[in-house]
Amino acid sequence: MRRAHTCRSTRCANDAPLRTLTDAFAEDENSVGGILRSNSFMVDIDGEMHEVLYERLSRANHSCSPNIAAAYHNGGSAYVFALREIKAGEELLVCYTPHEMTLPVQQRRESLDMKYRFVCMCERCARESS
């Protein structure tokens, strides 16, 4: 996961592969700003926080009980690692809000809906809401 794109405005160098990412905030047409807001990870690069898009990691779906996580190193490189054994063919899932994993299901759902415009229906949320 070495290829990272940092966008400090609405224009990115070589943004064509990233334009295929989802823009959860689009009314009609995707925008770079909406794609960035919907798919970026906050990463410390040389002491400054940046929103970073990764060609592969940014495509991972969310779970409140993820099977992968990422570690970020200086320069923005992301290293993905398994949190548990992953079976062949199993979808790779990352937690979009790892700092909120200990919150009750309703608070996690409200936060994800506000930040990413979806109500989480992962296995953990389904189990905790029943």
BADREN-201296 format. One record per residue: residue in one letter; x, z, y of N, C-alpha, C, O in turn. Coordinates in nm, 4 decimals, always signed. Example, Ala and Ser with C-alpha at 12.3 -4.5 7.8 and 13.67 -1.06 7.14 Angstrom:
2
+---+----------+----------+----------+----------+----------+----------+----------+----------+----------+----------+----------+----------+
: r :   n.east :     n.up :  n.north :  ca.east :    ca.up : ca.north :   c.east :     c.up :  c.north :   o.east :     o.up :  o.north :
+---+----------+----------+----------+----------+----------+----------+----------+----------+----------+----------+----------+----------+
: a :  +1.3190 :  +0.7800 :  -0.5690 :  +1.2300 :  +0.7800 :  -0.4500 :  +1.3200 :  +0.7800 :  -0.3300 :  +1.4236 :  +0.8465 :  -0.3319 :
: s :  +1.2850 :  +0.7080 :  -0.2250 :  +1.3670 :  +0.7140 :  -0.1060 :  +1.2900 :  +0.7870 :  +0.0030 :  +1.3409 :  +0.8039 :  +0.1138 :
+---+----------+----------+----------+----------+----------+----------+----------+----------+----------+----------+----------+----------+
// end
This chain:
130
+---+----------+----------+----------+----------+----------+----------+----------+----------+----------+----------+----------+----------+
: r :   n.east :     n.up :  n.north :  ca.east :    ca.up : ca.north :   c.east :     c.up :  c.north :   o.east :     o.up :  o.north :
+---+----------+----------+----------+----------+----------+----------+----------+----------+----------+----------+----------+----------+
: m :  +0.0830 :  +0.0000 :  -0.1191 :  +0.0000 :  +0.0000 :  +0.0000 :  +0.0873 :  +0.0000 :  +0.1252 :  +0.0632 :  +0.0784 :  +0.2171 :
: r :  +0.1827 :  -0.0821 :  +0.1298 :  +0.2753 :  -0.0807 :  +0.2415 :  +0.2263 :  -0.1564 :  +0.3636 :  +0.2683 :  -0.1264 :  +0.4754 :
: r :  +0.1378 :  -0.2547 :  +0.3445 :  +0.0961 :  -0.3339 :  +0.4586 :  -0.0081 :  -0.2583 :  +0.5392 :  -0.1170 :  -0.2289 :  +0.4900 :
: a :  +0.0258 :  -0.2278 :  +0.6614 :  -0.0642 :  -0.1550 :  +0.7501 :  -0.0791 :  -0.2332 :  +0.8793 :  +0.0121 :  -0.3051 :  +0.9202 :
: h :  -0.1915 :  -0.2192 :  +0.9420 :  -0.2168 :  -0.2824 :  +1.0702 :  -0.2608 :  -0.1732 :  +1.1655 :  -0.3570 :  -0.1013 :  +1.1383 :
: t :  -0.1914 :  -0.1605 :  +1.2762 :  -0.2368 :  -0.0678 :  +1.3782 :  -0.2952 :  -0.1493 :  +1.4920 :  -0.2376 :  -0.2498 :  +1.5336 :
: c :  -0.4073 :  -0.1066 :  +1.5409 :  -0.4769 :  -0.1776 :  +1.6482 :  -0.4925 :  -0.0829 :  +1.7651 :  -0.5599 :  +0.0195 :  +1.7545 :
: r :  -0.4315 :  -0.1163 :  +1.8743 :  -0.4435 :  -0.0320 :  +1.9924 :  -0.5465 :  -0.0872 :  +2.0898 :  -0.5770 :  -0.0247 :  +2.1914 :
: s :  -0.5997 :  -0.2044 :  +2.0583 :  -0.7049 :  -0.2640 :  +2.1399 :  -0.7958 :  -0.3412 :  +2.0449 :  -0.7936 :  -0.3180 :  +1.9240 :
: t :  -0.8741 :  -0.4314 :  +2.0983 :  -0.9630 :  -0.5078 :  +2.0118 :  -0.8926 :  -0.6295 :  +1.9525 :  -0.9574 :  -0.7090 :  +1.8845 :
: r :  -0.7634 :  -0.6469 :  +1.9753 :  -0.6891 :  -0.7596 :  +1.9198 :  -0.5756 :  -0.7074 :  +1.8332 :  -0.5002 :  -0.6197 :  +1.8755 :
: c :  -0.5630 :  -0.7610 :  +1.7119 :  -0.4570 :  -0.7250 :  +1.6195 :  -0.3813 :  -0.8511 :  +1.5808 :  -0.4396 :  -0.9589 :  +1.5696 :
: a :  -0.2527 :  -0.8367 :  +1.5610 :  -0.1750 :  -0.9489 :  +1.5102 :  -0.2159 :  -0.9742 :  +1.3657 :  -0.2259 :  -0.8802 :  +1.2868 :
: n :  -0.2394 :  -1.0988 :  +1.3306 :  -0.2728 :  -1.1383 :  +1.1934 :  -0.3900 :  -1.0573 :  +1.1382 :  -0.3784 :  -0.9943 :  +1.0331 :
: d :  -0.5025 :  -1.0590 :  +1.2093 :  -0.6176 :  -0.9793 :  +1.1677 :  -0.7133 :  -1.0526 :  +1.0740 :  -0.8160 :  -0.9959 :  +1.0366 :
: a :  -0.6834 :  -1.1761 :  +1.0348 :  -0.7751 :  -1.2540 :  +0.9504 :  -0.8157 :  -1.1812 :  +0.8223 :  -0.9351 :  -1.1776 :  +0.7926 :
: p :  -0.7221 :  -1.1217 :  +0.7428 :  -0.7648 :  -1.0533 :  +0.6202 :  -0.8539 :  -0.9317 :  +0.6480 :  -0.9360 :  -0.8937 :  +0.5645 :
: l :  -0.8371 :  -0.8722 :  +0.7642 :  -0.9122 :  -0.7514 :  +0.7966 :  -1.0529 :  -0.7830 :  +0.8459 :  -1.1403 :  -0.6965 :  +0.8418 :
: r :  -1.0756 :  -0.9030 :  +0.8914 :  -1.2084 :  -0.9410 :  +0.9398 :  -1.3113 :  -0.9467 :  +0.8279 :  -1.4310 :  -0.9552 :  +0.8554 :
: t :  -1.2679 :  -0.9423 :  +0.7029 :  -1.3623 :  -0.9417 :  +0.5907 :  -1.4117 :  -0.8006 :  +0.5585 :  -1.5001 :  -0.7843 :  +0.4744 :
: l :  -1.3564 :  -0.6990 :  +0.6239 :  -1.4023 :  -0.5615 :  +0.6042 :  -1.5392 :  -0.5426 :  +0.6703 :  -1.5766 :  -0.6189 :  +0.7594 :
: t :  -1.6122 :  -0.4423 :  +0.6268 :  -1.7454 :  -0.4129 :  +0.6784 :  -1.7393 :  -0.3524 :  +0.8179 :  -1.6522 :  -0.2707 :  +0.8478 :
: d :  -1.8313 :  -0.3929 :  +0.9015 :  -1.8524 :  -0.3320 :  +1.0326 :  -1.9872 :  -0.2618 :  +1.0263 :  -2.0914 :  -0.3255 :  +1.0421 :
: a :  -1.9858 :  -0.1317 :  +1.0034 :  -2.1096 :  -0.0549 :  +0.9883 :  -2.1878 :  -0.0433 :  +1.1184 :  -2.3025 :  +0.0012 :  +1.1184 :
: f :  -2.1262 :  -0.0831 :  +1.2292 :  -2.1895 :  -0.0671 :  +1.3595 :  -2.2387 :  -0.1999 :  +1.4176 :  -2.2920 :  -0.2030 :  +1.5285 :
: a :  -2.2211 :  -0.3097 :  +1.3428 :  -2.2577 :  -0.4423 :  +1.3928 :  -2.4086 :  -0.4607 :  +1.3941 :  -2.4781 :  -0.4223 :  +1.3001 :
: e :  -2.4568 :  -0.5182 :  +1.4992 :  -2.5966 :  -0.5577 :  +1.5072 :  -2.6112 :  -0.6956 :  +1.4436 :  -2.6983 :  -0.7171 :  +1.3593 :
: d :  -2.5255 :  -0.7884 :  +1.4844 :  -2.5298 :  -0.9246 :  +1.4319 :  -2.3936 :  -0.9663 :  +1.3760 :  -2.3808 :  -0.9952 :  +1.2571 :
: e :  -2.2933 :  -0.9691 :  +1.4618 :  -2.1616 :  -1.0195 :  +1.4257 :  -2.0590 :  -0.9059 :  +1.4236 :  -2.0591 :  -0.8192 :  +1.5110 :
: n :  -1.9723 :  -0.9076 :  +1.3237 :  -1.8675 :  -0.8063 :  +1.3150 :  -1.7730 :  -0.8163 :  +1.4340 :  -1.7449 :  -0.9252 :  +1.4841 :
: s :  -1.7249 :  -0.7015 :  +1.4779 :  -1.6240 :  -0.6976 :  +1.5838 :  -1.5026 :  -0.6242 :  +1.5299 :  -1.5142 :  -0.5430 :  +1.4380 :
: v :  -1.3873 :  -0.6522 :  +1.5862 :  -1.2652 :  -0.5835 :  +1.5437 :  -1.2795 :  -0.4338 :  +1.5683 :  -1.2368 :  -0.3532 :  +1.4856 :
: g :  -1.3393 :  -0.3956 :  +1.6813 :  -1.3585 :  -0.2540 :  +1.7109 :  -1.4481 :  -0.1859 :  +1.6083 :  -1.4199 :  -0.0737 :  +1.5663 :
: g :  -1.5559 :  -0.2528 :  +1.5675 :  -1.6462 :  -0.1975 :  +1.4667 :  -1.5813 :  -0.1891 :  +1.3301 :  -1.6014 :  -0.0921 :  +1.2569 :
: i :  -1.5032 :  -0.2909 :  +1.2954 :  -1.4304 :  -0.2898 :  +1.1687 :  -1.3299 :  -0.1756 :  +1.1692 :  -1.3166 :  -0.1038 :  +1.0701 :
: l :  -1.2598 :  -0.1588 :  +1.2791 :  -1.1617 :  -0.0496 :  +1.2910 :  -1.2308 :  +0.0852 :  +1.2765 :  -1.1847 :  +0.1706 :  +1.2008 :
: r :  -1.3398 :  +0.1048 :  +1.3475 :  -1.4122 :  +0.2321 :  +1.3424 :  -1.4679 :  +0.2603 :  +1.2025 :  -1.4716 :  +0.3756 :  +1.1596 :
: s :  -1.5108 :  +0.1564 :  +1.1319 :  -1.5733 :  +0.1716 :  +1.0003 :  -1.4740 :  +0.1907 :  +0.8863 :  -1.5104 :  +0.2465 :  +0.7828 :
: n :  -1.3497 :  +0.1461 :  +0.9022 :  -1.2583 :  +0.1387 :  +0.7883 :  -1.1212 :  +0.2013 :  +0.8092 :  -1.0392 :  +0.2005 :  +0.7173 :
: s :  -1.0945 :  +0.2546 :  +0.9254 :  -0.9593 :  +0.3026 :  +0.9541 :  -0.9349 :  +0.4448 :  +0.9044 :  -1.0277 :  +0.5208 :  +0.8768 :
: f :  -0.8094 :  +0.4765 :  +0.8945 :  -0.7636 :  +0.6103 :  +0.8599 :  -0.6813 :  +0.6615 :  +0.9771 :  -0.6019 :  +0.5876 :  +1.0353 :
: m :  -0.7005 :  +0.7881 :  +1.0114 :  -0.6197 :  +0.8483 :  +1.1180 :  -0.4849 :  +0.8869 :  +1.0588 :  -0.4773 :  +0.9656 :  +0.9645 :
: v :  -0.3778 :  +0.8299 :  +1.1159 :  -0.2441 :  +0.8472 :  +1.0612 :  -0.1476 :  +0.8835 :  +1.1728 :  -0.1508 :  +0.8253 :  +1.2812 :
: d :  -0.0623 :  +0.9801 :  +1.1446 :  +0.0428 :  +1.0199 :  +1.2376 :  +0.1594 :  +0.9229 :  +1.2222 :  +0.2221 :  +0.9162 :  +1.1165 :
: i :  +0.1876 :  +0.8482 :  +1.3280 :  +0.3007 :  +0.7558 :  +1.3291 :  +0.3927 :  +0.7986 :  +1.4422 :  +0.3588 :  +0.7871 :  +1.5600 :
: d :  +0.5082 :  +0.8475 :  +1.4045 :  +0.6087 :  +0.8918 :  +1.5019 :  +0.5522 :  +0.9935 :  +1.6008 :  +0.5810 :  +0.9874 :  +1.7203 :
: g :  +0.4720 :  +1.0865 :  +1.5507 :  +0.4196 :  +1.1945 :  +1.6335 :  +0.2933 :  +1.1607 :  +1.7105 :  +0.2422 :  +1.2458 :  +1.7833 :
: e :  +0.2412 :  +1.0397 :  +1.6970 :  +0.1183 :  +1.0010 :  +1.7648 :  +0.0139 :  +0.9606 :  +1.6609 :  +0.0465 :  +0.8963 :  +1.5611 :
: m :  -0.1112 :  +0.9984 :  +1.6845 :  -0.2196 :  +0.9631 :  +1.5927 :  -0.2695 :  +0.8216 :  +1.6233 :  -0.2934 :  +0.7856 :  +1.7386 :
: h :  -0.2842 :  +0.7433 :  +1.5173 :  -0.3324 :  +0.6053 :  +1.5286 :  -0.4411 :  +0.5814 :  +1.4259 :  -0.4415 :  +0.6421 :  +1.3188 :
: e :  -0.5337 :  +0.4922 :  +1.4596 :  -0.6298 :  +0.4435 :  +1.3625 :  -0.5640 :  +0.3250 :  +1.2938 :  -0.5252 :  +0.2281 :  +1.3590 :
: v :  -0.5516 :  +0.3331 :  +1.1612 :  -0.4792 :  +0.2308 :  +1.0876 :  -0.5702 :  +0.1680 :  +0.9827 :  -0.6441 :  +0.2378 :  +0.9132 :
: l :  -0.5642 :  +0.0362 :  +0.9723 :  -0.6353 :  -0.0375 :  +0.8689 :  -0.5352 :  -0.0803 :  +0.7625 :  -0.4258 :  -0.1270 :  +0.7940 :
: y :  -0.5730 :  -0.0644 :  +0.6382 :  -0.4914 :  -0.1069 :  +0.5248 :  -0.5675 :  -0.2156 :  +0.4503 :  -0.6872 :  -0.2019 :  +0.4250 :
: e :  -0.4991 :  -0.3227 :  +0.4153 :  -0.5675 :  -0.4350 :  +0.3514 :  -0.6398 :  -0.3943 :  +0.2244 :  -0.7476 :  -0.4470 :  +0.1968 :
: r :  -0.5852 :  -0.3031 :  +0.1464 :  -0.6505 :  -0.2617 :  +0.0216 :  -0.7174 :  -0.1246 :  +0.0340 :  -0.8343 :  -0.1104 :  -0.0018 :
: l :  -0.6473 :  -0.0261 :  +0.0827 :  -0.7023 :  +0.1092 :  +0.0906 :  -0.8294 :  +0.1133 :  +0.1749 :  -0.9214 :  +0.1886 :  +0.1428 :
: s :  -0.8367 :  +0.0352 :  +0.2803 :  -0.9549 :  +0.0344 :  +0.3666 :  -1.0770 :  -0.0237 :  +0.2967 :  -1.1879 :  -0.0140 :  +0.3492 :
: r :  -1.0592 :  -0.0833 :  +0.1805 :  -1.1713 :  -0.1378 :  +0.1037 :  -1.2272 :  -0.0374 :  +0.0027 :  -1.3303 :  -0.0632 :  -0.0596 :
: a :  -1.1606 :  +0.0758 :  -0.0137 :  -1.2063 :  +0.1761 :  -0.1105 :  -1.3362 :  +0.2392 :  -0.0629 :  -1.3527 :  +0.2674 :  +0.0558 :
: n :  -1.4274 :  +0.2610 :  -0.1549 :  -1.5530 :  +0.3286 :  -0.1245 :  -1.5324 :  +0.4798 :  -0.1227 :  -1.4318 :  +0.5310 :  -0.1718 :
: h :  -1.6290 :  +0.5494 :  -0.0655 :  -1.6231 :  +0.6948 :  -0.0479 :  -1.6847 :  +0.7704 :  -0.1653 :  -1.7786 :  +0.7235 :  -0.2297 :
: s :  -1.6299 :  +0.8871 :  -0.1909 :  -1.6921 :  +0.9868 :  -0.2784 :  -1.6493 :  +1.1240 :  -0.2284 :  -1.5363 :  +1.1418 :  -0.1831 :
: c :  -1.7398 :  +1.2204 :  -0.2367 :  -1.7057 :  +1.3596 :  -0.2038 :  -1.6297 :  +1.4239 :  -0.3191 :  -1.5864 :  +1.5388 :  -0.3104 :
: s :  -1.6145 :  +1.3486 :  -0.4261 :  -1.5383 :  +1.3906 :  -0.5429 :  -1.4466 :  +1.2736 :  -0.5812 :  -1.4644 :  +1.2125 :  -0.6866 :
: p :  -1.3484 :  +1.2426 :  -0.4951 :  -1.2690 :  +1.1213 :  -0.5118 :  -1.1745 :  +1.1278 :  -0.6319 :  -1.1422 :  +1.2354 :  -0.6823 :
: n :  -1.1312 :  +1.0092 :  -0.6762 :  -1.0313 :  +1.0057 :  -0.7826 :  -0.8946 :  +0.9617 :  -0.7307 :  -0.7965 :  +0.9649 :  -0.8050 :
: i :  -0.8872 :  +0.9205 :  -0.6035 :  -0.7591 :  +0.8883 :  -0.5405 :  -0.7507 :  +0.9535 :  -0.4033 :  -0.8522 :  +0.9893 :  -0.3436 :
: a :  -0.6293 :  +0.9681 :  -0.3549 :  -0.6036 :  +1.0142 :  -0.2186 :  -0.4806 :  +0.9393 :  -0.1703 :  -0.4103 :  +0.8762 :  -0.2492 :
: a :  -0.4555 :  +0.9465 :  -0.0426 :  -0.3395 :  +0.8784 :  +0.0146 :  -0.2543 :  +0.9781 :  +0.0907 :  -0.3047 :  +1.0710 :  +0.1536 :
: a :  -0.1253 :  +0.9566 :  +0.0834 :  -0.0291 :  +1.0299 :  +0.1649 :  +0.0298 :  +0.9282 :  +0.2610 :  +0.0575 :  +0.8145 :  +0.2227 :
: y :  +0.0483 :  +0.9680 :  +0.3823 :  +0.0986 :  +0.8779 :  +0.4855 :  +0.2371 :  +0.9214 :  +0.5268 :  +0.2637 :  +1.0402 :  +0.5453 :
: h :  +0.3241 :  +0.8251 :  +0.5409 :  +0.4620 :  +0.8538 :  +0.5787 :  +0.4916 :  +0.7912 :  +0.7137 :  +0.4214 :  +0.7009 :  +0.7591 :
: n :  +0.5965 :  +0.8407 :  +0.7766 :  +0.6347 :  +0.7912 :  +0.9081 :  +0.6361 :  +0.6391 :  +0.9084 :  +0.6878 :  +0.5772 :  +0.8154 :
: g :  +0.5810 :  +0.5803 :  +1.0095 :  +0.5698 :  +0.4366 :  +1.0160 :  +0.4349 :  +0.3876 :  +0.9685 :  +0.4033 :  +0.2696 :  +0.9839 :
: g :  +0.3537 :  +0.4766 :  +0.9103 :  +0.2191 :  +0.4404 :  +0.8711 :  +0.2016 :  +0.3944 :  +0.7286 :  +0.0899 :  +0.3603 :  +0.6895 :
: s :  +0.3075 :  +0.3918 :  +0.6489 :  +0.2935 :  +0.3505 :  +0.5092 :  +0.2027 :  +0.4480 :  +0.4351 :  +0.2147 :  +0.5695 :  +0.4508 :
: a :  +0.1122 :  +0.3940 :  +0.3547 :  +0.0217 :  +0.4760 :  +0.2746 :  +0.0640 :  +0.4671 :  +0.1288 :  +0.0884 :  +0.3583 :  +0.0765 :
: y :  +0.0723 :  +0.5814 :  +0.0647 :  +0.1034 :  +0.5884 :  -0.0772 :  -0.0170 :  +0.6502 :  -0.1461 :  -0.0524 :  +0.7652 :  -0.1198 :
: v :  -0.0791 :  +0.5742 :  -0.2335 :  -0.2005 :  +0.6176 :  -0.3011 :  -0.1637 :  +0.6810 :  -0.4339 :  -0.0774 :  +0.6309 :  -0.5060 :
: f :  -0.2304 :  +0.7931 :  -0.4661 :  -0.2049 :  +0.8612 :  -0.5923 :  -0.3367 :  +0.9074 :  -0.6529 :  -0.4350 :  +0.9297 :  -0.5822 :
: a :  -0.3366 :  +0.9212 :  -0.7844 :  -0.4564 :  +0.9638 :  -0.8573 :  -0.4719 :  +1.1148 :  -0.8477 :  -0.3740 :  +1.1891 :  -0.8548 :
: l :  -0.5957 :  +1.1593 :  -0.8316 :  -0.6267 :  +1.3021 :  -0.8302 :  -0.6656 :  +1.3523 :  -0.9688 :  -0.6676 :  +1.4727 :  -0.9946 :
: r :  -0.6959 :  +1.2597 :  -1.0556 :  -0.7311 :  +1.2907 :  -1.1946 :  -0.7090 :  +1.1642 :  -1.2761 :  -0.6752 :  +1.0595 :  -1.2209 :
: e :  -0.7277 :  +1.1735 :  -1.4060 :  -0.7136 :  +1.0556 :  -1.4903 :  -0.8217 :  +0.9544 :  -1.4538 :  -0.9381 :  +0.9902 :  -1.4357 :
: i :  -0.7824 :  +0.8294 :  -1.4433 :  -0.8749 :  +0.7222 :  -1.4078 :  -0.8802 :  +0.6247 :  -1.5250 :  -0.7780 :  +0.5729 :  -1.5699 :
: k :  -1.0006 :  +0.6016 :  -1.5725 :  -1.0192 :  +0.5113 :  -1.6868 :  -1.0105 :  +0.3660 :  -1.6417 :  -1.0408 :  +0.3338 :  -1.5268 :
: a :  -0.9691 :  +0.2794 :  -1.7324 :  -0.9635 :  +0.1359 :  -1.7043 :  -1.1015 :  +0.0885 :  -1.6597 :  -1.2017 :  +0.1190 :  -1.7243 :
: g :  -1.1068 :  +0.0147 :  -1.5508 :  -1.2323 :  -0.0381 :  -1.4995 :  -1.3078 :  +0.0560 :  -1.4081 :  -1.4063 :  +0.0155 :  -1.3464 :
: e :  -1.2642 :  +0.1810 :  -1.3975 :  -1.3317 :  +0.2786 :  -1.3105 :  -1.3014 :  +0.2468 :  -1.1646 :  -1.1879 :  +0.2144 :  -1.1296 :
: e :  -1.4031 :  +0.2561 :  -1.0802 :  -1.3852 :  +0.2301 :  -0.9377 :  -1.2952 :  +0.3360 :  -0.8751 :  -1.3072 :  +0.4548 :  -0.9050 :
: l :  -1.2053 :  +0.2917 :  -0.7881 :  -1.1202 :  +0.3845 :  -0.7143 :  -1.1979 :  +0.4317 :  -0.5921 :  -1.2464 :  +0.3508 :  -0.5130 :
: l :  -1.2094 :  +0.5648 :  -0.5772 :  -1.2880 :  +0.6255 :  -0.4705 :  -1.2026 :  +0.7226 :  -0.3911 :  -1.1282 :  +0.8025 :  -0.4480 :
: v :  -1.2137 :  +0.7151 :  -0.2607 :  -1.1385 :  +0.8021 :  -0.1708 :  -1.2390 :  +0.8809 :  -0.0870 :  -1.3507 :  +0.8342 :  -0.0644 :
: c :  -1.2011 :  +0.9981 :  -0.0414 :  -1.2877 :  +1.0759 :  +0.0474 :  -1.2560 :  +1.0364 :  +0.1915 :  -1.1427 :  +1.0518 :  +0.2371 :
: y :  -1.3564 :  +0.9856 :  +0.2630 :  -1.3363 :  +0.9441 :  +0.4019 :  -1.3120 :  +1.0625 :  +0.4948 :  -1.2495 :  +1.0475 :  +0.5998 :
: t :  -1.3611 :  +1.1797 :  +0.4567 :  -1.3504 :  +1.2991 :  +0.5418 :  -1.2943 :  +1.4164 :  +0.4604 :  -1.3656 :  +1.5139 :  +0.4368 :
: p :  -1.1688 :  +1.4085 :  +0.4175 :  -1.1147 :  +1.5116 :  +0.3279 :  -1.1184 :  +1.6528 :  +0.3865 :  -1.1268 :  +1.7500 :  +0.3114 :
: h :  -1.1124 :  +1.6654 :  +0.5168 :  -1.1171 :  +1.7966 :  +0.5812 :  -1.2569 :  +1.8590 :  +0.5749 :  -1.2739 :  +1.9755 :  +0.6108 :
: e :  -1.3568 :  +1.7826 :  +0.5297 :  -1.4944 :  +1.8328 :  +0.5211 :  -1.5419 :  +1.8503 :  +0.3771 :  -1.6604 :  +1.8755 :  +0.3548 :
: m :  -1.4542 :  +1.8379 :  +0.2808 :  -1.4942 :  +1.8430 :  +0.1398 :  -1.5544 :  +1.9763 :  +0.0980 :  -1.6293 :  +1.9819 :  +0.0005 :
: t :  -1.5234 :  +2.0832 :  +0.1695 :  -1.5751 :  +2.2148 :  +0.1318 :  -1.7098 :  +2.2462 :  +0.1973 :  -1.7692 :  +2.3502 :  +0.1688 :
: l :  -1.7579 :  +2.1589 :  +0.2834 :  -1.8860 :  +2.1820 :  +0.3504 :  -2.0025 :  +2.1620 :  +0.2535 :  -1.9882 :  +2.0925 :  +0.1529 :
: p :  -2.1172 :  +2.2222 :  +0.2833 :  -2.2378 :  +2.1988 :  +0.2020 :  -2.2795 :  +2.0519 :  +0.2085 :  -2.2449 :  +1.9813 :  +0.3032 :
: v :  -2.3526 :  +2.0070 :  +0.1092 :  -2.3896 :  +1.8667 :  +0.0952 :  -2.4580 :  +1.8117 :  +0.2205 :  -2.4245 :  +1.7016 :  +0.2642 :
: q :  -2.5522 :  +1.8847 :  +0.2791 :  -2.6239 :  +1.8338 :  +0.3953 :  -2.5307 :  +1.8105 :  +0.5134 :  -2.5457 :  +1.7111 :  +0.5844 :
: q :  -2.4353 :  +1.8994 :  +0.5357 :  -2.3406 :  +1.8819 :  +0.6455 :  -2.2477 :  +1.7633 :  +0.6197 :  -2.2161 :  +1.6885 :  +0.7123 :
: r :  -2.2038 :  +1.7452 :  +0.4954 :  -2.1204 :  +1.6289 :  +0.4628 :  -2.1975 :  +1.5004 :  +0.4882 :  -2.1450 :  +1.4064 :  +0.5479 :
: r :  -2.3226 :  +1.4966 :  +0.4427 :  -2.4047 :  +1.3772 :  +0.4612 :  -2.4279 :  +1.3459 :  +0.6088 :  -2.4187 :  +1.2303 :  +0.6502 :
: e :  -2.4576 :  +1.4473 :  +0.6869 :  -2.4805 :  +1.4267 :  +0.8301 :  -2.3548 :  +1.3735 :  +0.8980 :  -2.3623 :  +1.2839 :  +0.9821 :
: s :  -2.2406 :  +1.4283 :  +0.8617 :  -2.1144 :  +1.3847 :  +0.9203 :  -2.0839 :  +1.2393 :  +0.8842 :  -2.0454 :  +1.1605 :  +0.9706 :
: l :  -2.1011 :  +1.2040 :  +0.7569 :  -2.0755 :  +1.0670 :  +0.7131 :  -2.1736 :  +0.9693 :  +0.7769 :  -2.1354 :  +0.8579 :  +0.8127 :
: d :  -2.2986 :  +1.0097 :  +0.7914 :  -2.3979 :  +0.9240 :  +0.8542 :  -2.3626 :  +0.8998 :  +1.0010 :  -2.3757 :  +0.7880 :  +1.0508 :
: m :  -2.3183 :  +1.0036 :  +1.0691 :  -2.2818 :  +0.9908 :  +1.2096 :  -2.1558 :  +0.9045 :  +1.2259 :  -2.1506 :  +0.8185 :  +1.3137 :
: k :  -2.0554 :  +0.9275 :  +1.1420 :  -1.9274 :  +0.8574 :  +1.1568 :  -1.9257 :  +0.7183 :  +1.0959 :  -1.8607 :  +0.6281 :  +1.1488 :
: y :  -1.9976 :  +0.7000 :  +0.9834 :  -1.9862 :  +0.5743 :  +0.9081 :  -2.1199 :  +0.5061 :  +0.8791 :  -2.1236 :  +0.3998 :  +0.8171 :
: r :  -2.2297 :  +0.5675 :  +0.9242 :  -2.3635 :  +0.5104 :  +0.9107 :  -2.4088 :  +0.4912 :  +0.7662 :  -2.4638 :  +0.3867 :  +0.7316 :
: f :  -2.3861 :  +0.5901 :  +0.6832 :  -2.4454 :  +0.5878 :  +0.5492 :  -2.4703 :  +0.7302 :  +0.5032 :  -2.4024 :  +0.8238 :  +0.5454 :
: v :  -2.5690 :  +0.7449 :  +0.4161 :  -2.5984 :  +0.8740 :  +0.3545 :  -2.5313 :  +0.8735 :  +0.2181 :  -2.5589 :  +0.7877 :  +0.1343 :
: c :  -2.4446 :  +0.9685 :  +0.1972 :  -2.3672 :  +0.9726 :  +0.0733 :  -2.4577 :  +1.0045 :  -0.0456 :  -2.5346 :  +1.1007 :  -0.0442 :
: m :  -2.4458 :  +0.9214 :  -0.1474 :  -2.5214 :  +0.9401 :  -0.2713 :  -2.4252 :  +0.9493 :  -0.3897 :  -2.4610 :  +0.9132 :  -0.5018 :
: c :  -2.3036 :  +0.9976 :  -0.3650 :  -2.2058 :  +1.0095 :  -0.4729 :  -2.2562 :  +1.1105 :  -0.5767 :  -2.3530 :  +1.1825 :  -0.5521 :
: e :  -2.1908 :  +1.1153 :  -0.6910 :  -2.2341 :  +1.2050 :  -0.7984 :  -2.2386 :  +1.3499 :  -0.7512 :  -2.3321 :  +1.4232 :  -0.7835 :
: r :  -2.1384 :  +1.3907 :  -0.6755 :  -2.1341 :  +1.5294 :  -0.6293 :  -2.2520 :  +1.5597 :  -0.5366 :  -2.3174 :  +1.6629 :  -0.5514 :
: c :  -2.2790 :  +1.4713 :  -0.4422 :  -2.3908 :  +1.4953 :  -0.3494 :  -2.5233 :  +1.4944 :  -0.4220 :  -2.6105 :  +1.5763 :  -0.3930 :
: a :  -2.5400 :  +1.4021 :  -0.5172 :  -2.6638 :  +1.3977 :  -0.5965 :  -2.6825 :  +1.5279 :  -0.6739 :  -2.7926 :  +1.5826 :  -0.6792 :
: r :  -2.5746 :  +1.5768 :  -0.7336 :  -2.5814 :  +1.7007 :  -0.8124 :  -2.6125 :  +1.8199 :  -0.7216 :  -2.6954 :  +1.9039 :  -0.7566 :
: e :  -2.5467 :  +1.8281 :  -0.6052 :  -2.5639 :  +1.9434 :  -0.5175 :  -2.6967 :  +1.9414 :  -0.4417 :  -2.7417 :  +2.0454 :  -0.3935 :
: s :  -2.7591 :  +1.8258 :  -0.4308 :  -2.8863 :  +1.8193 :  -0.3561 :  -3.0073 :  +1.8338 :  -0.4455 :  -3.1200 :  +1.8410 :  -0.3964 :
: s :  -2.9859 :  +1.8382 :  -0.5772 :  -3.1018 :  +1.8503 :  -0.6678 :  -3.1325 :  +1.9948 :  -0.7000 :  -3.2264 :  +2.0230 :  -0.7744 :
+---+----------+----------+----------+----------+----------+----------+----------+----------+----------+----------+----------+----------+
// end
